[in-house]
Every structure is written in C-alpha cells, then in structure tokens.
Amino acid sequence: MNVTTYRYTRSQLRIQLGFFAVFAVLTVCASVYVLLHLDHGHLTHADGGGIELGSIAAFVTVVVAGTLVGSTRVDDHGIRVWRAWGRRSTAWREISSIEVVRDVGRGVDSFRVRVTLATDKVFKIPAPIHSVPYSGDPEFDAKVAEIRARWQAATGGAAALRTTG
C-alpha cells in the first residue's frame, strides 16, 4: 500500500511556533502578575485583568499548539486527518468532491483543501495549506493534484480542480 503523509512546511511550522511562543510567554507573564498581586489569597478588583489576559493567552496557546500537530495521510483506501482535537478517516468512495478554497482574513490569503462527502458534510484537511504572503507551500498545487489523482484512481472519478472563494 502506497501511503503519503502531508504536514506543514518548515516555514509554516516556524510561524506557528512563533505564535505559540508569544502566547505561552503572555500566559506565564499574566500568571506571575496574578501571583504577585494576591493579597491573602484574594485579588483586588483592579488586578483581575491579569486573570483575563492569562485566560485568553492560555486558550490561544492551546489552540496554536493544536495546529502544530495536524497532518493528512492518503493511501489506497482513503484519506485520514489527524489533529490535536480529533481524527477523521474517510474512504475514497464516500467523497464527492475535493476542492481548493480560498480563505481571506487580515491581509492573508490562505488556500486550503476542502473535502465534501456524499452526505454533503464538509471538512478541511490540515495540510497541505498555502498562505500568501508568508508561509507558502511551493509544492501546494502538486500535492493537491496528487491527492485528487489518488481519489480518482480509487473511484474512477474525473473531477476538475476548482478554486472557490
């Protein structure tokens, strides 16, 4: 069985690790701030901001950490997606389309692969992903073409690559 695993590129991982480091440091700083401003185990109303900042930073740290472990695996039977918060396995015969979609936000265009099932359920795979202007994957188009070719070979389907957005 021929298995191919797609992960984030090194440049994409460096950017994610940078975000992770920033928010981890914010979490630690907010925690230290709260500990230094405790008065007999209680915070004054004015010092509650440290808890809010720490909570937000901790949440973002967990989310960013979760994105670091995403991968997509394709084989003769189907596609498997791994994320920190879950896994999904789908047989090729259950897939009705594989498309490249464009997500635009805050000056960054991201191109991701969206899988639509015959049941009309939709999910995006974590990798490959291509973002402009930074963390692009120079092999994105080739990787998408390979995923689609595996799907078509397994099902006999002939779908054209579509970009939506």
Backbone as ProteinMPNN parsed JSONL, in Angstrom:
{"seq_chain_A": "MNVTTYRYTRSQLRIQLGFFAVFAVLTVCASVYVLLHLDHGHLTHADGGGIELGSIAAFVTVVVAGTLVGSTRVDDHGIRVWRAWGRRSTAWREISSIEVVRDVGRGVDSFRVRVTLATDKVFKIPAPIHSVPYSGDPEFDAKVAEIRARWQAATGGAAALRTTG", "coords_chain_A": {"N_chain_A": [[0.848, -1.175, 0.0], [0.615, 2.152, -0.887], [1.453, 4.918, 0.89], [1.047, 8.313, 1.628], [2.033, 11.082, 3.484], [1.079, 14.276, 4.481], [2.335, 17.211, 5.822], [2.739, 20.31, 7.651], [4.822, 22.814, 6.135], [8.303, 23.61, 6.79], [8.62, 26.393, 7.089], [6.003, 27.169, 7.654], [5.649, 25.833, 10.094], [7.572, 27.18, 11.639], [6.445, 29.75, 11.83], [4.046, 29.144, 13.201], [5.171, 28.134, 15.569], [6.335, 30.464, 16.496], [4.05, 32.054, 17.072], [3.006, 30.379, 19.066], [5.04, 30.577, 21.024], [4.921, 33.33, 21.699], [2.314, 33.575, 22.835], [2.523, 31.686, 24.869], [4.452, 32.878, 26.502], [3.019, 35.202, 27.201], [1.009, 33.977, 28.716], [2.487, 32.947, 30.888], [3.55, 35.367, 31.932], [1.184, 36.733, 32.671], [0.264, 34.967, 34.61], [2.298, 35.123, 36.552], [2.013, 37.816, 37.206], [-0.541, 37.798, 38.395], [-0.026, 36.131, 40.598], [1.808, 37.715, 42.008], [0.205, 39.786, 42.82], [-1.614, 38.897, 44.63], [-3.491, 39.143, 47.562], [-3.49, 37.879, 50.515], [-4.574, 35.576, 49.378], [-6.593, 36.59, 47.771], [-7.658, 38.547, 44.99], [-7.622, 41.997, 44.239], [-10.195, 44.055, 42.789], [-9.096, 45.663, 40.776], [-6.893, 44.223, 39.938], [-7.785, 42.082, 38.502], [-7.526, 41.941, 35.754], [-5.237, 40.58, 35.017], [-5.935, 37.914, 35.274], [-7.868, 37.664, 33.273], [-6.347, 38.281, 30.957], [-4.431, 36.249, 31.152], [-6.066, 33.982, 30.909], [-7.113, 34.23, 28.314], [-4.713, 34.217, 26.833], [-3.756, 31.669, 27.524], [-5.744, 30.032, 26.393], [-5.441, 30.643, 23.622], [-2.829, 29.734, 23.315], [-3.149, 26.966, 23.632], [-4.805, 26.401, 21.427], [-3.121, 27.165, 19.261], [-1.005, 25.401, 19.718], [-2.341, 23.046, 19.179], [-2.673, 23.236, 16.413], [-0.168, 22.694, 15.488], [0.257, 19.986, 15.24], [-1.174, 18.908, 13.168], [-1.914, 16.764, 10.411], [-2.169, 15.124, 7.219], [-3.037, 12.093, 5.757], [-2.865, 10.002, 3.001], [-3.922, 7.072, 1.328], [-4.389, 3.958, -0.447], [-6.981, 3.372, 0.297], [-8.267, 5.629, 1.337], [-8.589, 8.854, 2.918], [-6.976, 10.216, 5.722], [-7.169, 12.249, 8.535], [-5.352, 13.931, 10.964], [-5.57, 15.692, 13.933], [-4.906, 17.721, 16.821], [-7.186, 17.714, 18.363], [-8.731, 15.653, 17.441], [-9.457, 12.916, 15.151], [-10.044, 11.926, 11.769], [-11.316, 9.674, 9.446], [-11.826, 8.797, 6.159], [-13.239, 6.983, 3.55], [-12.345, 6.733, 0.09], [-14.529, 6.332, -1.634], [-16.616, 7.593, -0.333], [-16.352, 10.249, -0.799], [-17.375, 13.135, -2.509], [-16.373, 15.44, -3.694], [-13.262, 17.217, -4.077], [-11.841, 20.131, -3.334], [-10.035, 23.214, -3.846], [-10.106, 25.853, -1.666], [-10.41, 29.323, -0.981], [-9.481, 31.244, 1.718], [-9.882, 34.339, 3.153], [-8.473, 36.743, 5.21], [-7.578, 39.327, 7.389], [-5.56, 40.416, 5.71], [-4.243, 38.194, 4.765], [-4.175, 35.642, 2.485], [-5.316, 32.414, 2.386], [-5.028, 29.202, 1.062], [-6.759, 26.287, 1.058], [-7.531, 22.777, 1.299], [-10.638, 21.466, 0.695], [-12.832, 18.926, 1.547], [-15.654, 17.329, 0.374], [-18.266, 15.292, 1.336], [-20.353, 12.556, 0.203], [-22.623, 12.747, 1.68], [-22.977, 15.406, 1.954], [-21.588, 16.572, 4.031], [-18.838, 18.544, 5.111], [-15.328, 19.003, 5.326], [-12.157, 20.489, 6.121], [-8.839, 19.749, 5.272], [-5.848, 19.557, 7.264], [-3.293, 19.811, 6.106], [-2.037, 19.689, 2.801], [-1.429, 23.276, 2.949], [-1.602, 26.58, 1.737], [-0.39, 29.779, 2.146], [-0.554, 33.267, 1.571], [0.892, 36.381, 2.178], [2.994, 35.016, 3.395], [4.56, 31.981, 4.549], [4.051, 30.165, 2.466], [3.466, 27.201, 0.515], [5.474, 25.869, -1.738], [4.995, 23.565, -3.174], [2.314, 23.145, -3.157], [0.233, 23.007, -5.195], [1.034, 20.692, -6.593], [0.83, 18.766, -4.579], [-1.913, 18.839, -4.017], [-2.863, 17.984, -6.495], [-1.86, 15.389, -6.469], [-3.319, 14.252, -4.334], [-5.899, 14.406, -5.389], [-5.57, 12.796, -7.648], [-5.146, 10.294, -6.462], [-7.638, 9.906, -5.304], [-9.263, 9.885, -7.622], [-8.175, 7.66, -8.954], [-8.9, 5.64, -7.218], [-11.665, 5.702, -7.315], [-12.459, 6.02, -9.911], [-13.389, 8.405, -10.685], [-13.7, 11.634, -12.288], [-12.985, 14.579, -11.687], [-12.738, 18.094, -12.002], [-10.217, 20.364, -10.912], [-11.193, 22.828, -8.707], [-11.282, 26.194, -7.707], [-12.499, 28.07, -5.114], [-13.938, 30.977, -3.562]], "CA_chain_A": [[0.0, 0.0, 0.0], [1.365, 3.397, -1.01], [0.947, 5.903, 1.844], [1.686, 9.627, 1.59], [1.63, 11.931, 4.601], [1.311, 15.703, 4.264], [2.451, 18.003, 7.045], [3.074, 21.707, 7.389], [6.207, 23.04, 5.721], [9.144, 24.149, 7.865], [8.33, 27.816, 7.301], [4.707, 27.236, 8.324], [5.863, 25.438, 11.477], [8.291, 28.263, 12.328], [5.476, 30.814, 12.133], [3.172, 28.645, 14.262], [5.952, 28.081, 16.804], [6.469, 31.852, 16.943], [2.782, 32.397, 17.729], [2.94, 29.596, 20.289], [5.972, 31.158, 21.997], [4.394, 34.621, 22.159], [1.177, 33.378, 23.727], [2.986, 30.977, 26.063], [5.089, 33.893, 27.34], [1.938, 36.014, 27.765], [0.358, 33.185, 29.751], [3.376, 32.928, 32.049], [3.606, 36.725, 32.493], [-0.087, 37.012, 33.348], [0.219, 34.134, 35.816], [3.208, 35.731, 37.528], [1.375, 39.065, 37.635], [-1.619, 37.461, 39.331], [0.568, 35.627, 41.84], [2.441, 38.823, 42.722], [-0.809, 40.724, 43.294], [-2.538, 38.256, 45.561], [-3.489, 39.692, 48.915], [-4.08, 36.855, 51.367], [-5.339, 34.646, 48.563], [-7.656, 37.261, 47.022], [-7.263, 39.643, 44.104], [-8.479, 43.179, 44.258], [-10.909, 44.231, 41.52], [-8.202, 46.288, 39.79], [-5.888, 43.27, 39.473], [-8.438, 40.984, 37.805], [-7.134, 41.919, 34.343], [-4.221, 39.55, 34.818], [-6.626, 36.641, 35.088], [-8.482, 37.684, 31.944], [-5.271, 38.18, 29.963], [-3.865, 34.906, 31.245], [-7.028, 33.01, 30.391], [-7.142, 34.367, 26.854], [-3.419, 33.762, 26.315], [-3.685, 30.211, 27.686], [-6.628, 29.444, 25.386], [-4.804, 30.774, 22.309], [-1.663, 28.852, 23.33], [-3.631, 25.599, 23.401], [-5.278, 26.324, 20.042], [-1.955, 27.195, 18.372], [-0.303, 24.129, 19.91], [-3.113, 22.034, 18.471], [-2.461, 23.323, 14.967], [1.177, 22.23, 15.152], [0.321, 18.545, 15.058], [-2.059, 18.473, 12.1], [-1.35, 16.105, 9.23], [-3.114, 14.432, 6.342], [-2.448, 10.871, 5.209], [-3.672, 9.374, 1.953], [-3.477, 5.759, 0.891], [-5.275, 3.366, -1.45], [-8.331, 3.236, 0.835], [-8.92, 6.895, 1.63], [-7.868, 9.98, 3.486], [-7.033, 10.269, 7.184], [-6.767, 13.552, 9.033], [-5.002, 13.956, 12.38], [-5.457, 16.989, 14.592], [-4.767, 17.545, 18.269], [-8.503, 17.516, 18.985], [-9.504, 14.575, 16.84], [-9.044, 12.257, 13.911], [-11.14, 11.612, 10.855], [-10.925, 8.743, 8.401], [-12.881, 8.75, 5.155], [-12.934, 6.17, 2.369], [-12.434, 7.498, -1.161], [-15.869, 6.202, -2.222], [-17.532, 8.475, 0.384], [-16.036, 11.637, -1.152], [-17.998, 13.592, -3.751], [-15.502, 16.436, -4.333], [-12.078, 17.733, -3.4], [-11.669, 21.466, -3.919], [-9.196, 24.217, -3.2], [-10.901, 27.018, -1.282], [-9.622, 30.489, -0.568], [-9.914, 31.915, 2.933], [-9.261, 35.655, 3.221], [-8.649, 37.37, 6.515], [-6.494, 40.151, 7.92], [-4.486, 40.607, 4.745], [-3.603, 36.928, 4.435], [-4.971, 34.709, 1.703], [-4.935, 31.022, 2.605], [-5.652, 28.235, 0.168], [-6.861, 25.018, 1.765], [-8.242, 21.715, 0.59], [-11.926, 21.134, 1.304], [-13.367, 17.633, 1.121], [-17.102, 17.225, 0.532], [-18.703, 13.901, 1.316], [-21.616, 12.294, -0.493], [-23.683, 13.161, 2.612], [-22.873, 16.873, 1.966], [-20.737, 17.054, 5.112], [-17.63, 19.159, 4.58], [-14.231, 19.265, 6.257], [-10.908, 20.932, 5.519], [-7.706, 18.977, 5.765], [-4.862, 20.476, 7.827], [-2.154, 20.002, 5.203], [-1.259, 20.904, 2.572], [-2.052, 24.596, 3.011], [-0.742, 27.603, 1.118], [-0.767, 31.114, 2.595], [0.132, 34.392, 0.936], [2.22, 36.497, 1.587], [4.031, 34.245, 4.073], [4.377, 30.55, 4.821], [3.512, 29.446, 1.329], [3.991, 25.878, 0.205], [5.743, 25.882, -3.176], [4.525, 22.314, -3.773], [0.895, 23.006, -2.845], [-0.54, 22.531, -6.35], [1.415, 19.307, -6.882], [0.288, 17.93, -3.512], [-3.365, 18.749, -4.241], [-3.046, 17.141, -7.681], [-1.612, 14.01, -6.066], [-4.47, 13.804, -3.538], [-7.018, 14.214, -6.313], [-5.262, 11.645, -8.502], [-5.381, 9.098, -5.662], [-9.096, 9.788, -5.197], [-9.788, 9.493, -8.935], [-7.736, 6.293, -9.246], [-9.647, 4.716, -6.362], [-13.107, 5.738, -7.589], [-12.735, 6.157, -11.338], [-13.993, 9.727, -10.877], [-12.931, 12.605, -13.079], [-13.442, 15.914, -11.292], [-11.77, 19.152, -12.288], [-9.794, 21.175, -9.781], [-11.924, 24.085, -8.636], [-10.907, 27.113, -6.643], [-13.633, 28.929, -4.762], [-13.529, 31.933, -2.526]], "C_chain_A": [[0.898, 1.245, 0.0], [0.722, 4.467, -0.127], [1.756, 7.188, 1.703], [1.13, 10.459, 2.737], [2.02, 13.367, 4.299], [1.311, 16.408, 5.617], [2.727, 19.447, 6.648], [4.533, 21.81, 6.956], [6.988, 23.601, 6.902], [8.832, 25.618, 8.136], [6.976, 27.995, 7.988], [4.841, 26.856, 9.796], [6.593, 26.518, 12.265], [7.342, 29.384, 12.721], [4.548, 30.376, 13.265], [3.909, 28.571, 15.599], [6.169, 29.48, 17.372], [5.216, 32.32, 17.66], [2.657, 31.669, 19.069], [3.821, 30.212, 21.372], [5.441, 32.467, 22.562], [3.266, 34.42, 23.162], [1.545, 32.582, 24.973], [3.655, 31.961, 27.029], [4.03, 34.795, 27.973], [1.216, 35.273, 28.89], [1.193, 33.177, 31.029], [3.414, 34.303, 32.714], [2.324, 37.063, 33.252], [-0.204, 36.199, 34.631], [1.103, 34.7, 36.911], [2.603, 37.025, 38.066], [0.288, 38.789, 38.668], [-1.036, 36.993, 40.655], [1.205, 36.736, 42.671], [1.434, 39.789, 43.325], [-1.88, 40.08, 44.171], [-2.398, 38.901, 46.935], [-4.24, 38.709, 49.795], [-5.02, 35.935, 50.574], [-6.447, 35.266, 47.742], [-7.069, 38.362, 46.161], [-8.188, 40.827, 44.332], [-9.124, 43.306, 42.892], [-9.982, 44.771, 40.435], [-7.205, 45.292, 39.218], [-6.487, 42.098, 38.701], [-8.061, 40.874, 36.342], [-6.085, 40.879, 34.038], [-4.842, 38.19, 34.586], [-7.244, 36.57, 33.698], [-7.429, 37.527, 30.857], [-4.678, 36.785, 29.967], [-4.775, 33.848, 30.671], [-7.076, 33.035, 28.864], [-5.849, 33.83, 26.25], [-3.293, 32.245, 26.417], [-4.546, 29.505, 26.642], [-5.976, 29.485, 23.998], [-3.577, 29.869, 22.221], [-2.073, 27.419, 23.028], [-4.09, 25.429, 21.953], [-4.097, 26.275, 19.075], [-1.174, 25.89, 18.5], [-1.029, 23.005, 19.168], [-2.912, 22.057, 16.973], [-1.093, 22.793, 14.557], [1.228, 20.751, 14.805], [-0.573, 18.032, 13.932], [-1.306, 17.812, 10.953], [-2.467, 15.413, 8.459], [-2.393, 13.236, 5.736], [-3.396, 10.304, 4.164], [-3.054, 8.029, 1.592], [-4.495, 5.214, -0.113], [-6.736, 3.323, -0.999], [-9.035, 4.562, 1.084], [-7.99, 7.93, 2.216], [-8.073, 9.974, 5.003], [-6.461, 11.596, 7.632], [-6.501, 13.44, 10.527], [-4.907, 15.403, 12.829], [-5.338, 16.727, 16.084], [-6.104, 17.207, 18.912], [-9.35, 16.474, 18.265], [-8.917, 14.036, 15.55], [-10.28, 11.991, 13.062], [-10.573, 10.696, 9.769], [-12.097, 8.613, 7.435], [-12.419, 7.919, 3.964], [-13.127, 7.016, 1.11], [-13.85, 7.468, -1.731], [-16.903, 7.11, -1.555], [-17.371, 9.946, -0.016], [-16.676, 12.003, -2.483], [-17.184, 14.684, -4.439], [-14.339, 16.805, -3.434], [-11.743, 19.04, -4.089], [-10.638, 22.28, -3.147], [-10.084, 25.422, -2.921], [-9.974, 28.11, -0.776], [-10.267, 31.122, 0.652], [-9.156, 33.236, 3.018], [-9.52, 36.242, 4.592], [-7.41, 38.104, 6.951], [-5.295, 40.252, 6.984], [-3.761, 39.34, 4.336], [-4.59, 36.062, 3.658], [-4.443, 33.3, 1.971], [-5.708, 30.147, 1.637], [-5.588, 26.878, 0.858], [-7.644, 24.027, 0.919], [-9.496, 21.362, 1.386], [-12.437, 19.84, 0.687], [-14.868, 17.639, 1.404], [-17.484, 15.757, 0.383], [-20.02, 13.765, 0.56], [-22.812, 12.696, 0.372], [-23.771, 14.684, 2.738], [-22.147, 17.422, 3.192], [-19.42, 17.506, 4.511], [-16.59, 19.245, 5.686], [-12.999, 19.702, 5.46], [-9.782, 20.113, 6.113], [-6.62, 19.948, 6.243], [-3.677, 20.756, 6.903], [-2.436, 19.198, 3.939], [-2.119, 22.166, 2.691], [-1.062, 25.589, 2.408], [-1.253, 28.976, 1.542], [0.094, 32.168, 1.912], [-0.062, 35.581, 1.857], [3.292, 35.681, 2.277], [3.608, 32.798, 4.224], [3.717, 29.796, 3.677], [4.162, 28.081, 1.171], [4.215, 25.819, -1.294], [5.25, 24.632, -3.901], [3.033, 22.095, -3.571], [0.101, 22.421, -4.01], [-0.234, 21.072, -6.675], [0.842, 18.351, -5.831], [-1.225, 17.746, -3.682], [-3.644, 17.835, -5.433], [-2.827, 15.666, -7.331], [-2.78, 13.445, -5.25], [-5.648, 13.506, -4.459], [-6.792, 13.01, -7.222], [-5.499, 10.336, -7.747], [-6.881, 8.833, -5.525], [-9.687, 9.285, -6.515], [-9.406, 8.062, -9.287], [-8.55, 5.272, -8.45], [-11.121, 4.628, -6.743], [-13.446, 5.771, -9.074], [-13.362, 7.495, -11.667], [-13.097, 10.633, -11.702], [-13.475, 13.997, -12.772], [-12.353, 16.932, -11.574], [-11.433, 19.897, -10.998], [-10.513, 22.485, -9.82], [-11.371, 24.905, -7.498], [-12.09, 28.001, -6.38], [-13.167, 29.937, -3.741], [-14.245, 33.233, -2.64]], "O_chain_A": [[1.825, 1.354, 0.802], [-0.416, 4.873, -0.365], [2.986, 7.16, 1.664], [-0.082, 10.534, 2.937], [3.154, 13.643, 3.907], [0.412, 16.224, 6.438], [2.921, 19.762, 5.474], [5.371, 21.001, 7.356], [6.4, 24.018, 7.899], [8.784, 26.037, 9.293], [6.824, 28.889, 8.821], [4.219, 27.481, 10.655], [6.277, 26.752, 13.431], [7.43, 29.911, 13.83], [4.29, 31.149, 14.188], [3.344, 28.904, 16.641], [6.185, 29.662, 18.59], [5.299, 32.915, 18.734], [2.256, 32.257, 20.073], [3.389, 30.352, 22.516], [5.503, 32.692, 23.771], [3.269, 35.036, 24.227], [0.943, 32.781, 26.028], [3.444, 31.882, 28.239], [4.128, 35.122, 29.156], [0.854, 35.876, 29.9], [0.665, 33.377, 32.123], [3.321, 34.394, 33.938], [2.377, 37.617, 34.35], [-0.719, 36.694, 35.633], [0.7, 34.751, 38.073], [2.679, 37.29, 39.265], [0.209, 39.468, 39.692], [-1.496, 37.408, 41.719], [1.149, 36.701, 43.9], [1.769, 40.535, 44.244], [-2.931, 40.672, 44.414], [-1.287, 39.166, 47.396], [-5.471, 38.7, 49.823], [-6.102, 35.573, 51.036], [-7.184, 34.543, 47.071], [-6.107, 39.026, 46.547], [-9.382, 40.666, 44.586], [-8.639, 42.716, 41.926], [-10.087, 44.36, 39.279], [-6.713, 45.495, 38.108], [-5.751, 41.203, 38.285], [-8.254, 39.819, 35.738], [-6.037, 40.347, 32.929], [-4.335, 37.398, 33.791], [-7.156, 35.543, 33.025], [-7.599, 36.727, 29.937], [-4.446, 36.201, 28.909], [-4.311, 32.915, 30.016], [-7.08, 31.991, 28.212], [-5.878, 33.079, 25.275], [-2.78, 31.603, 25.5], [-4.13, 28.498, 26.071], [-5.962, 28.481, 23.286], [-3.311, 29.295, 21.165], [-1.41, 26.734, 22.249], [-3.79, 24.414, 21.325], [-4.07, 25.44, 18.171], [-0.729, 25.334, 17.496], [-0.393, 22.119, 18.597], [-2.971, 21.013, 16.323], [-0.885, 22.475, 13.386], [2.163, 20.311, 14.135], [-0.708, 16.819, 13.768], [-0.215, 18.238, 10.574], [-3.552, 15.158, 8.982], [-1.266, 13.361, 5.258], [-4.59, 10.145, 4.418], [-1.833, 7.873, 1.556], [-5.368, 5.951, -0.572], [-7.635, 3.245, -1.836], [-10.264, 4.626, 1.049], [-6.773, 7.884, 2.034], [-9.179, 9.76, 5.499], [-5.402, 12.019, 7.168], [-7.33, 12.915, 11.271], [-4.253, 16.228, 12.191], [-5.639, 15.629, 16.553], [-6.145, 16.484, 19.907], [-10.564, 16.421, 18.463], [-8.013, 14.62, 14.951], [-11.394, 11.852, 13.567], [-9.482, 10.931, 9.247], [-13.226, 8.351, 7.849], [-11.328, 8.134, 3.435], [-13.976, 7.908, 1.077], [-14.323, 8.476, -2.258], [-17.954, 7.374, -2.138], [-18.171, 10.789, 0.389], [-16.54, 11.276, -3.467], [-17.289, 14.844, -5.655], [-14.417, 16.72, -2.208], [-11.404, 19.064, -5.272], [-10.405, 22.06, -1.958], [-10.735, 25.948, -3.824], [-8.907, 27.848, -0.222], [-11.441, 31.491, 0.63], [-7.926, 33.253, 2.961], [-10.651, 36.238, 5.078], [-6.307, 37.56, 6.89], [-4.148, 40.179, 7.425], [-2.758, 39.407, 3.626], [-5.697, 35.789, 4.121], [-3.254, 33.035, 1.797], [-6.905, 30.34, 1.426], [-4.512, 26.386, 1.198], [-8.321, 24.394, -0.041], [-9.436, 21.013, 2.566], [-12.468, 19.684, -0.534], [-15.299, 17.917, 2.523], [-17.081, 15.079, -0.562], [-20.711, 14.753, 0.315], [-23.896, 12.957, -0.151], [-24.552, 15.195, 3.54], [-22.098, 18.638, 3.372], [-18.94, 16.933, 3.533], [-16.919, 19.522, 6.839], [-12.825, 19.338, 4.297], [-9.773, 19.819, 7.309], [-6.483, 21.04, 5.692], [-3.123, 21.854, 6.934], [-3.024, 18.119, 4.018], [-3.343, 22.132, 2.557], [0.152, 25.448, 2.554], [-2.42, 29.3, 1.321], [1.294, 31.987, 1.707], [-1.193, 35.767, 2.305], [4.423, 35.647, 1.791], [2.441, 32.449, 4.045], [2.914, 28.891, 3.904], [5.275, 27.85, 1.643], [3.252, 25.729, -2.056], [5.104, 24.647, -5.123], [2.533, 20.99, -3.785], [-0.627, 21.444, -3.832], [-1.14, 20.303, -6.995], [0.415, 17.246, -6.167], [-1.749, 16.645, -3.514], [-4.554, 17.009, -5.386], [-3.532, 14.795, -7.841], [-3.184, 12.3, -5.449], [-6.312, 12.479, -4.321], [-7.736, 12.282, -7.53], [-5.997, 9.371, -8.327], [-7.335, 7.692, -5.615], [-10.512, 8.37, -6.524], [-10.214, 7.326, -9.853], [-8.851, 4.184, -8.94], [-11.759, 3.599, -6.521], [-14.6, 5.571, -9.45], [-13.818, 7.712, -12.79], [-11.889, 10.419, -11.797], [-14.316, 14.524, -13.5], [-11.169, 16.644, -11.398], [-12.274, 20.036, -10.11], [-10.471, 23.195, -10.825], [-11.029, 24.37, -6.443], [-12.632, 28.617, -7.298], [-12.115, 29.766, -3.125], [-14.01, 34.139, -1.84]]}, "name": "protein", "num_of_chains": 1, "seq": "MNVTTYRYTRSQLRIQLGFFAVFAVLTVCASVYVLLHLDHGHLTHADGGGIELGSIAAFVTVVVAGTLVGSTRVDDHGIRVWRAWGRRSTAWREISSIEVVRDVGRGVDSFRVRVTLATDKVFKIPAPIHSVPYSGDPEFDAKVAEIRARWQAATGGAAALRTTG"}
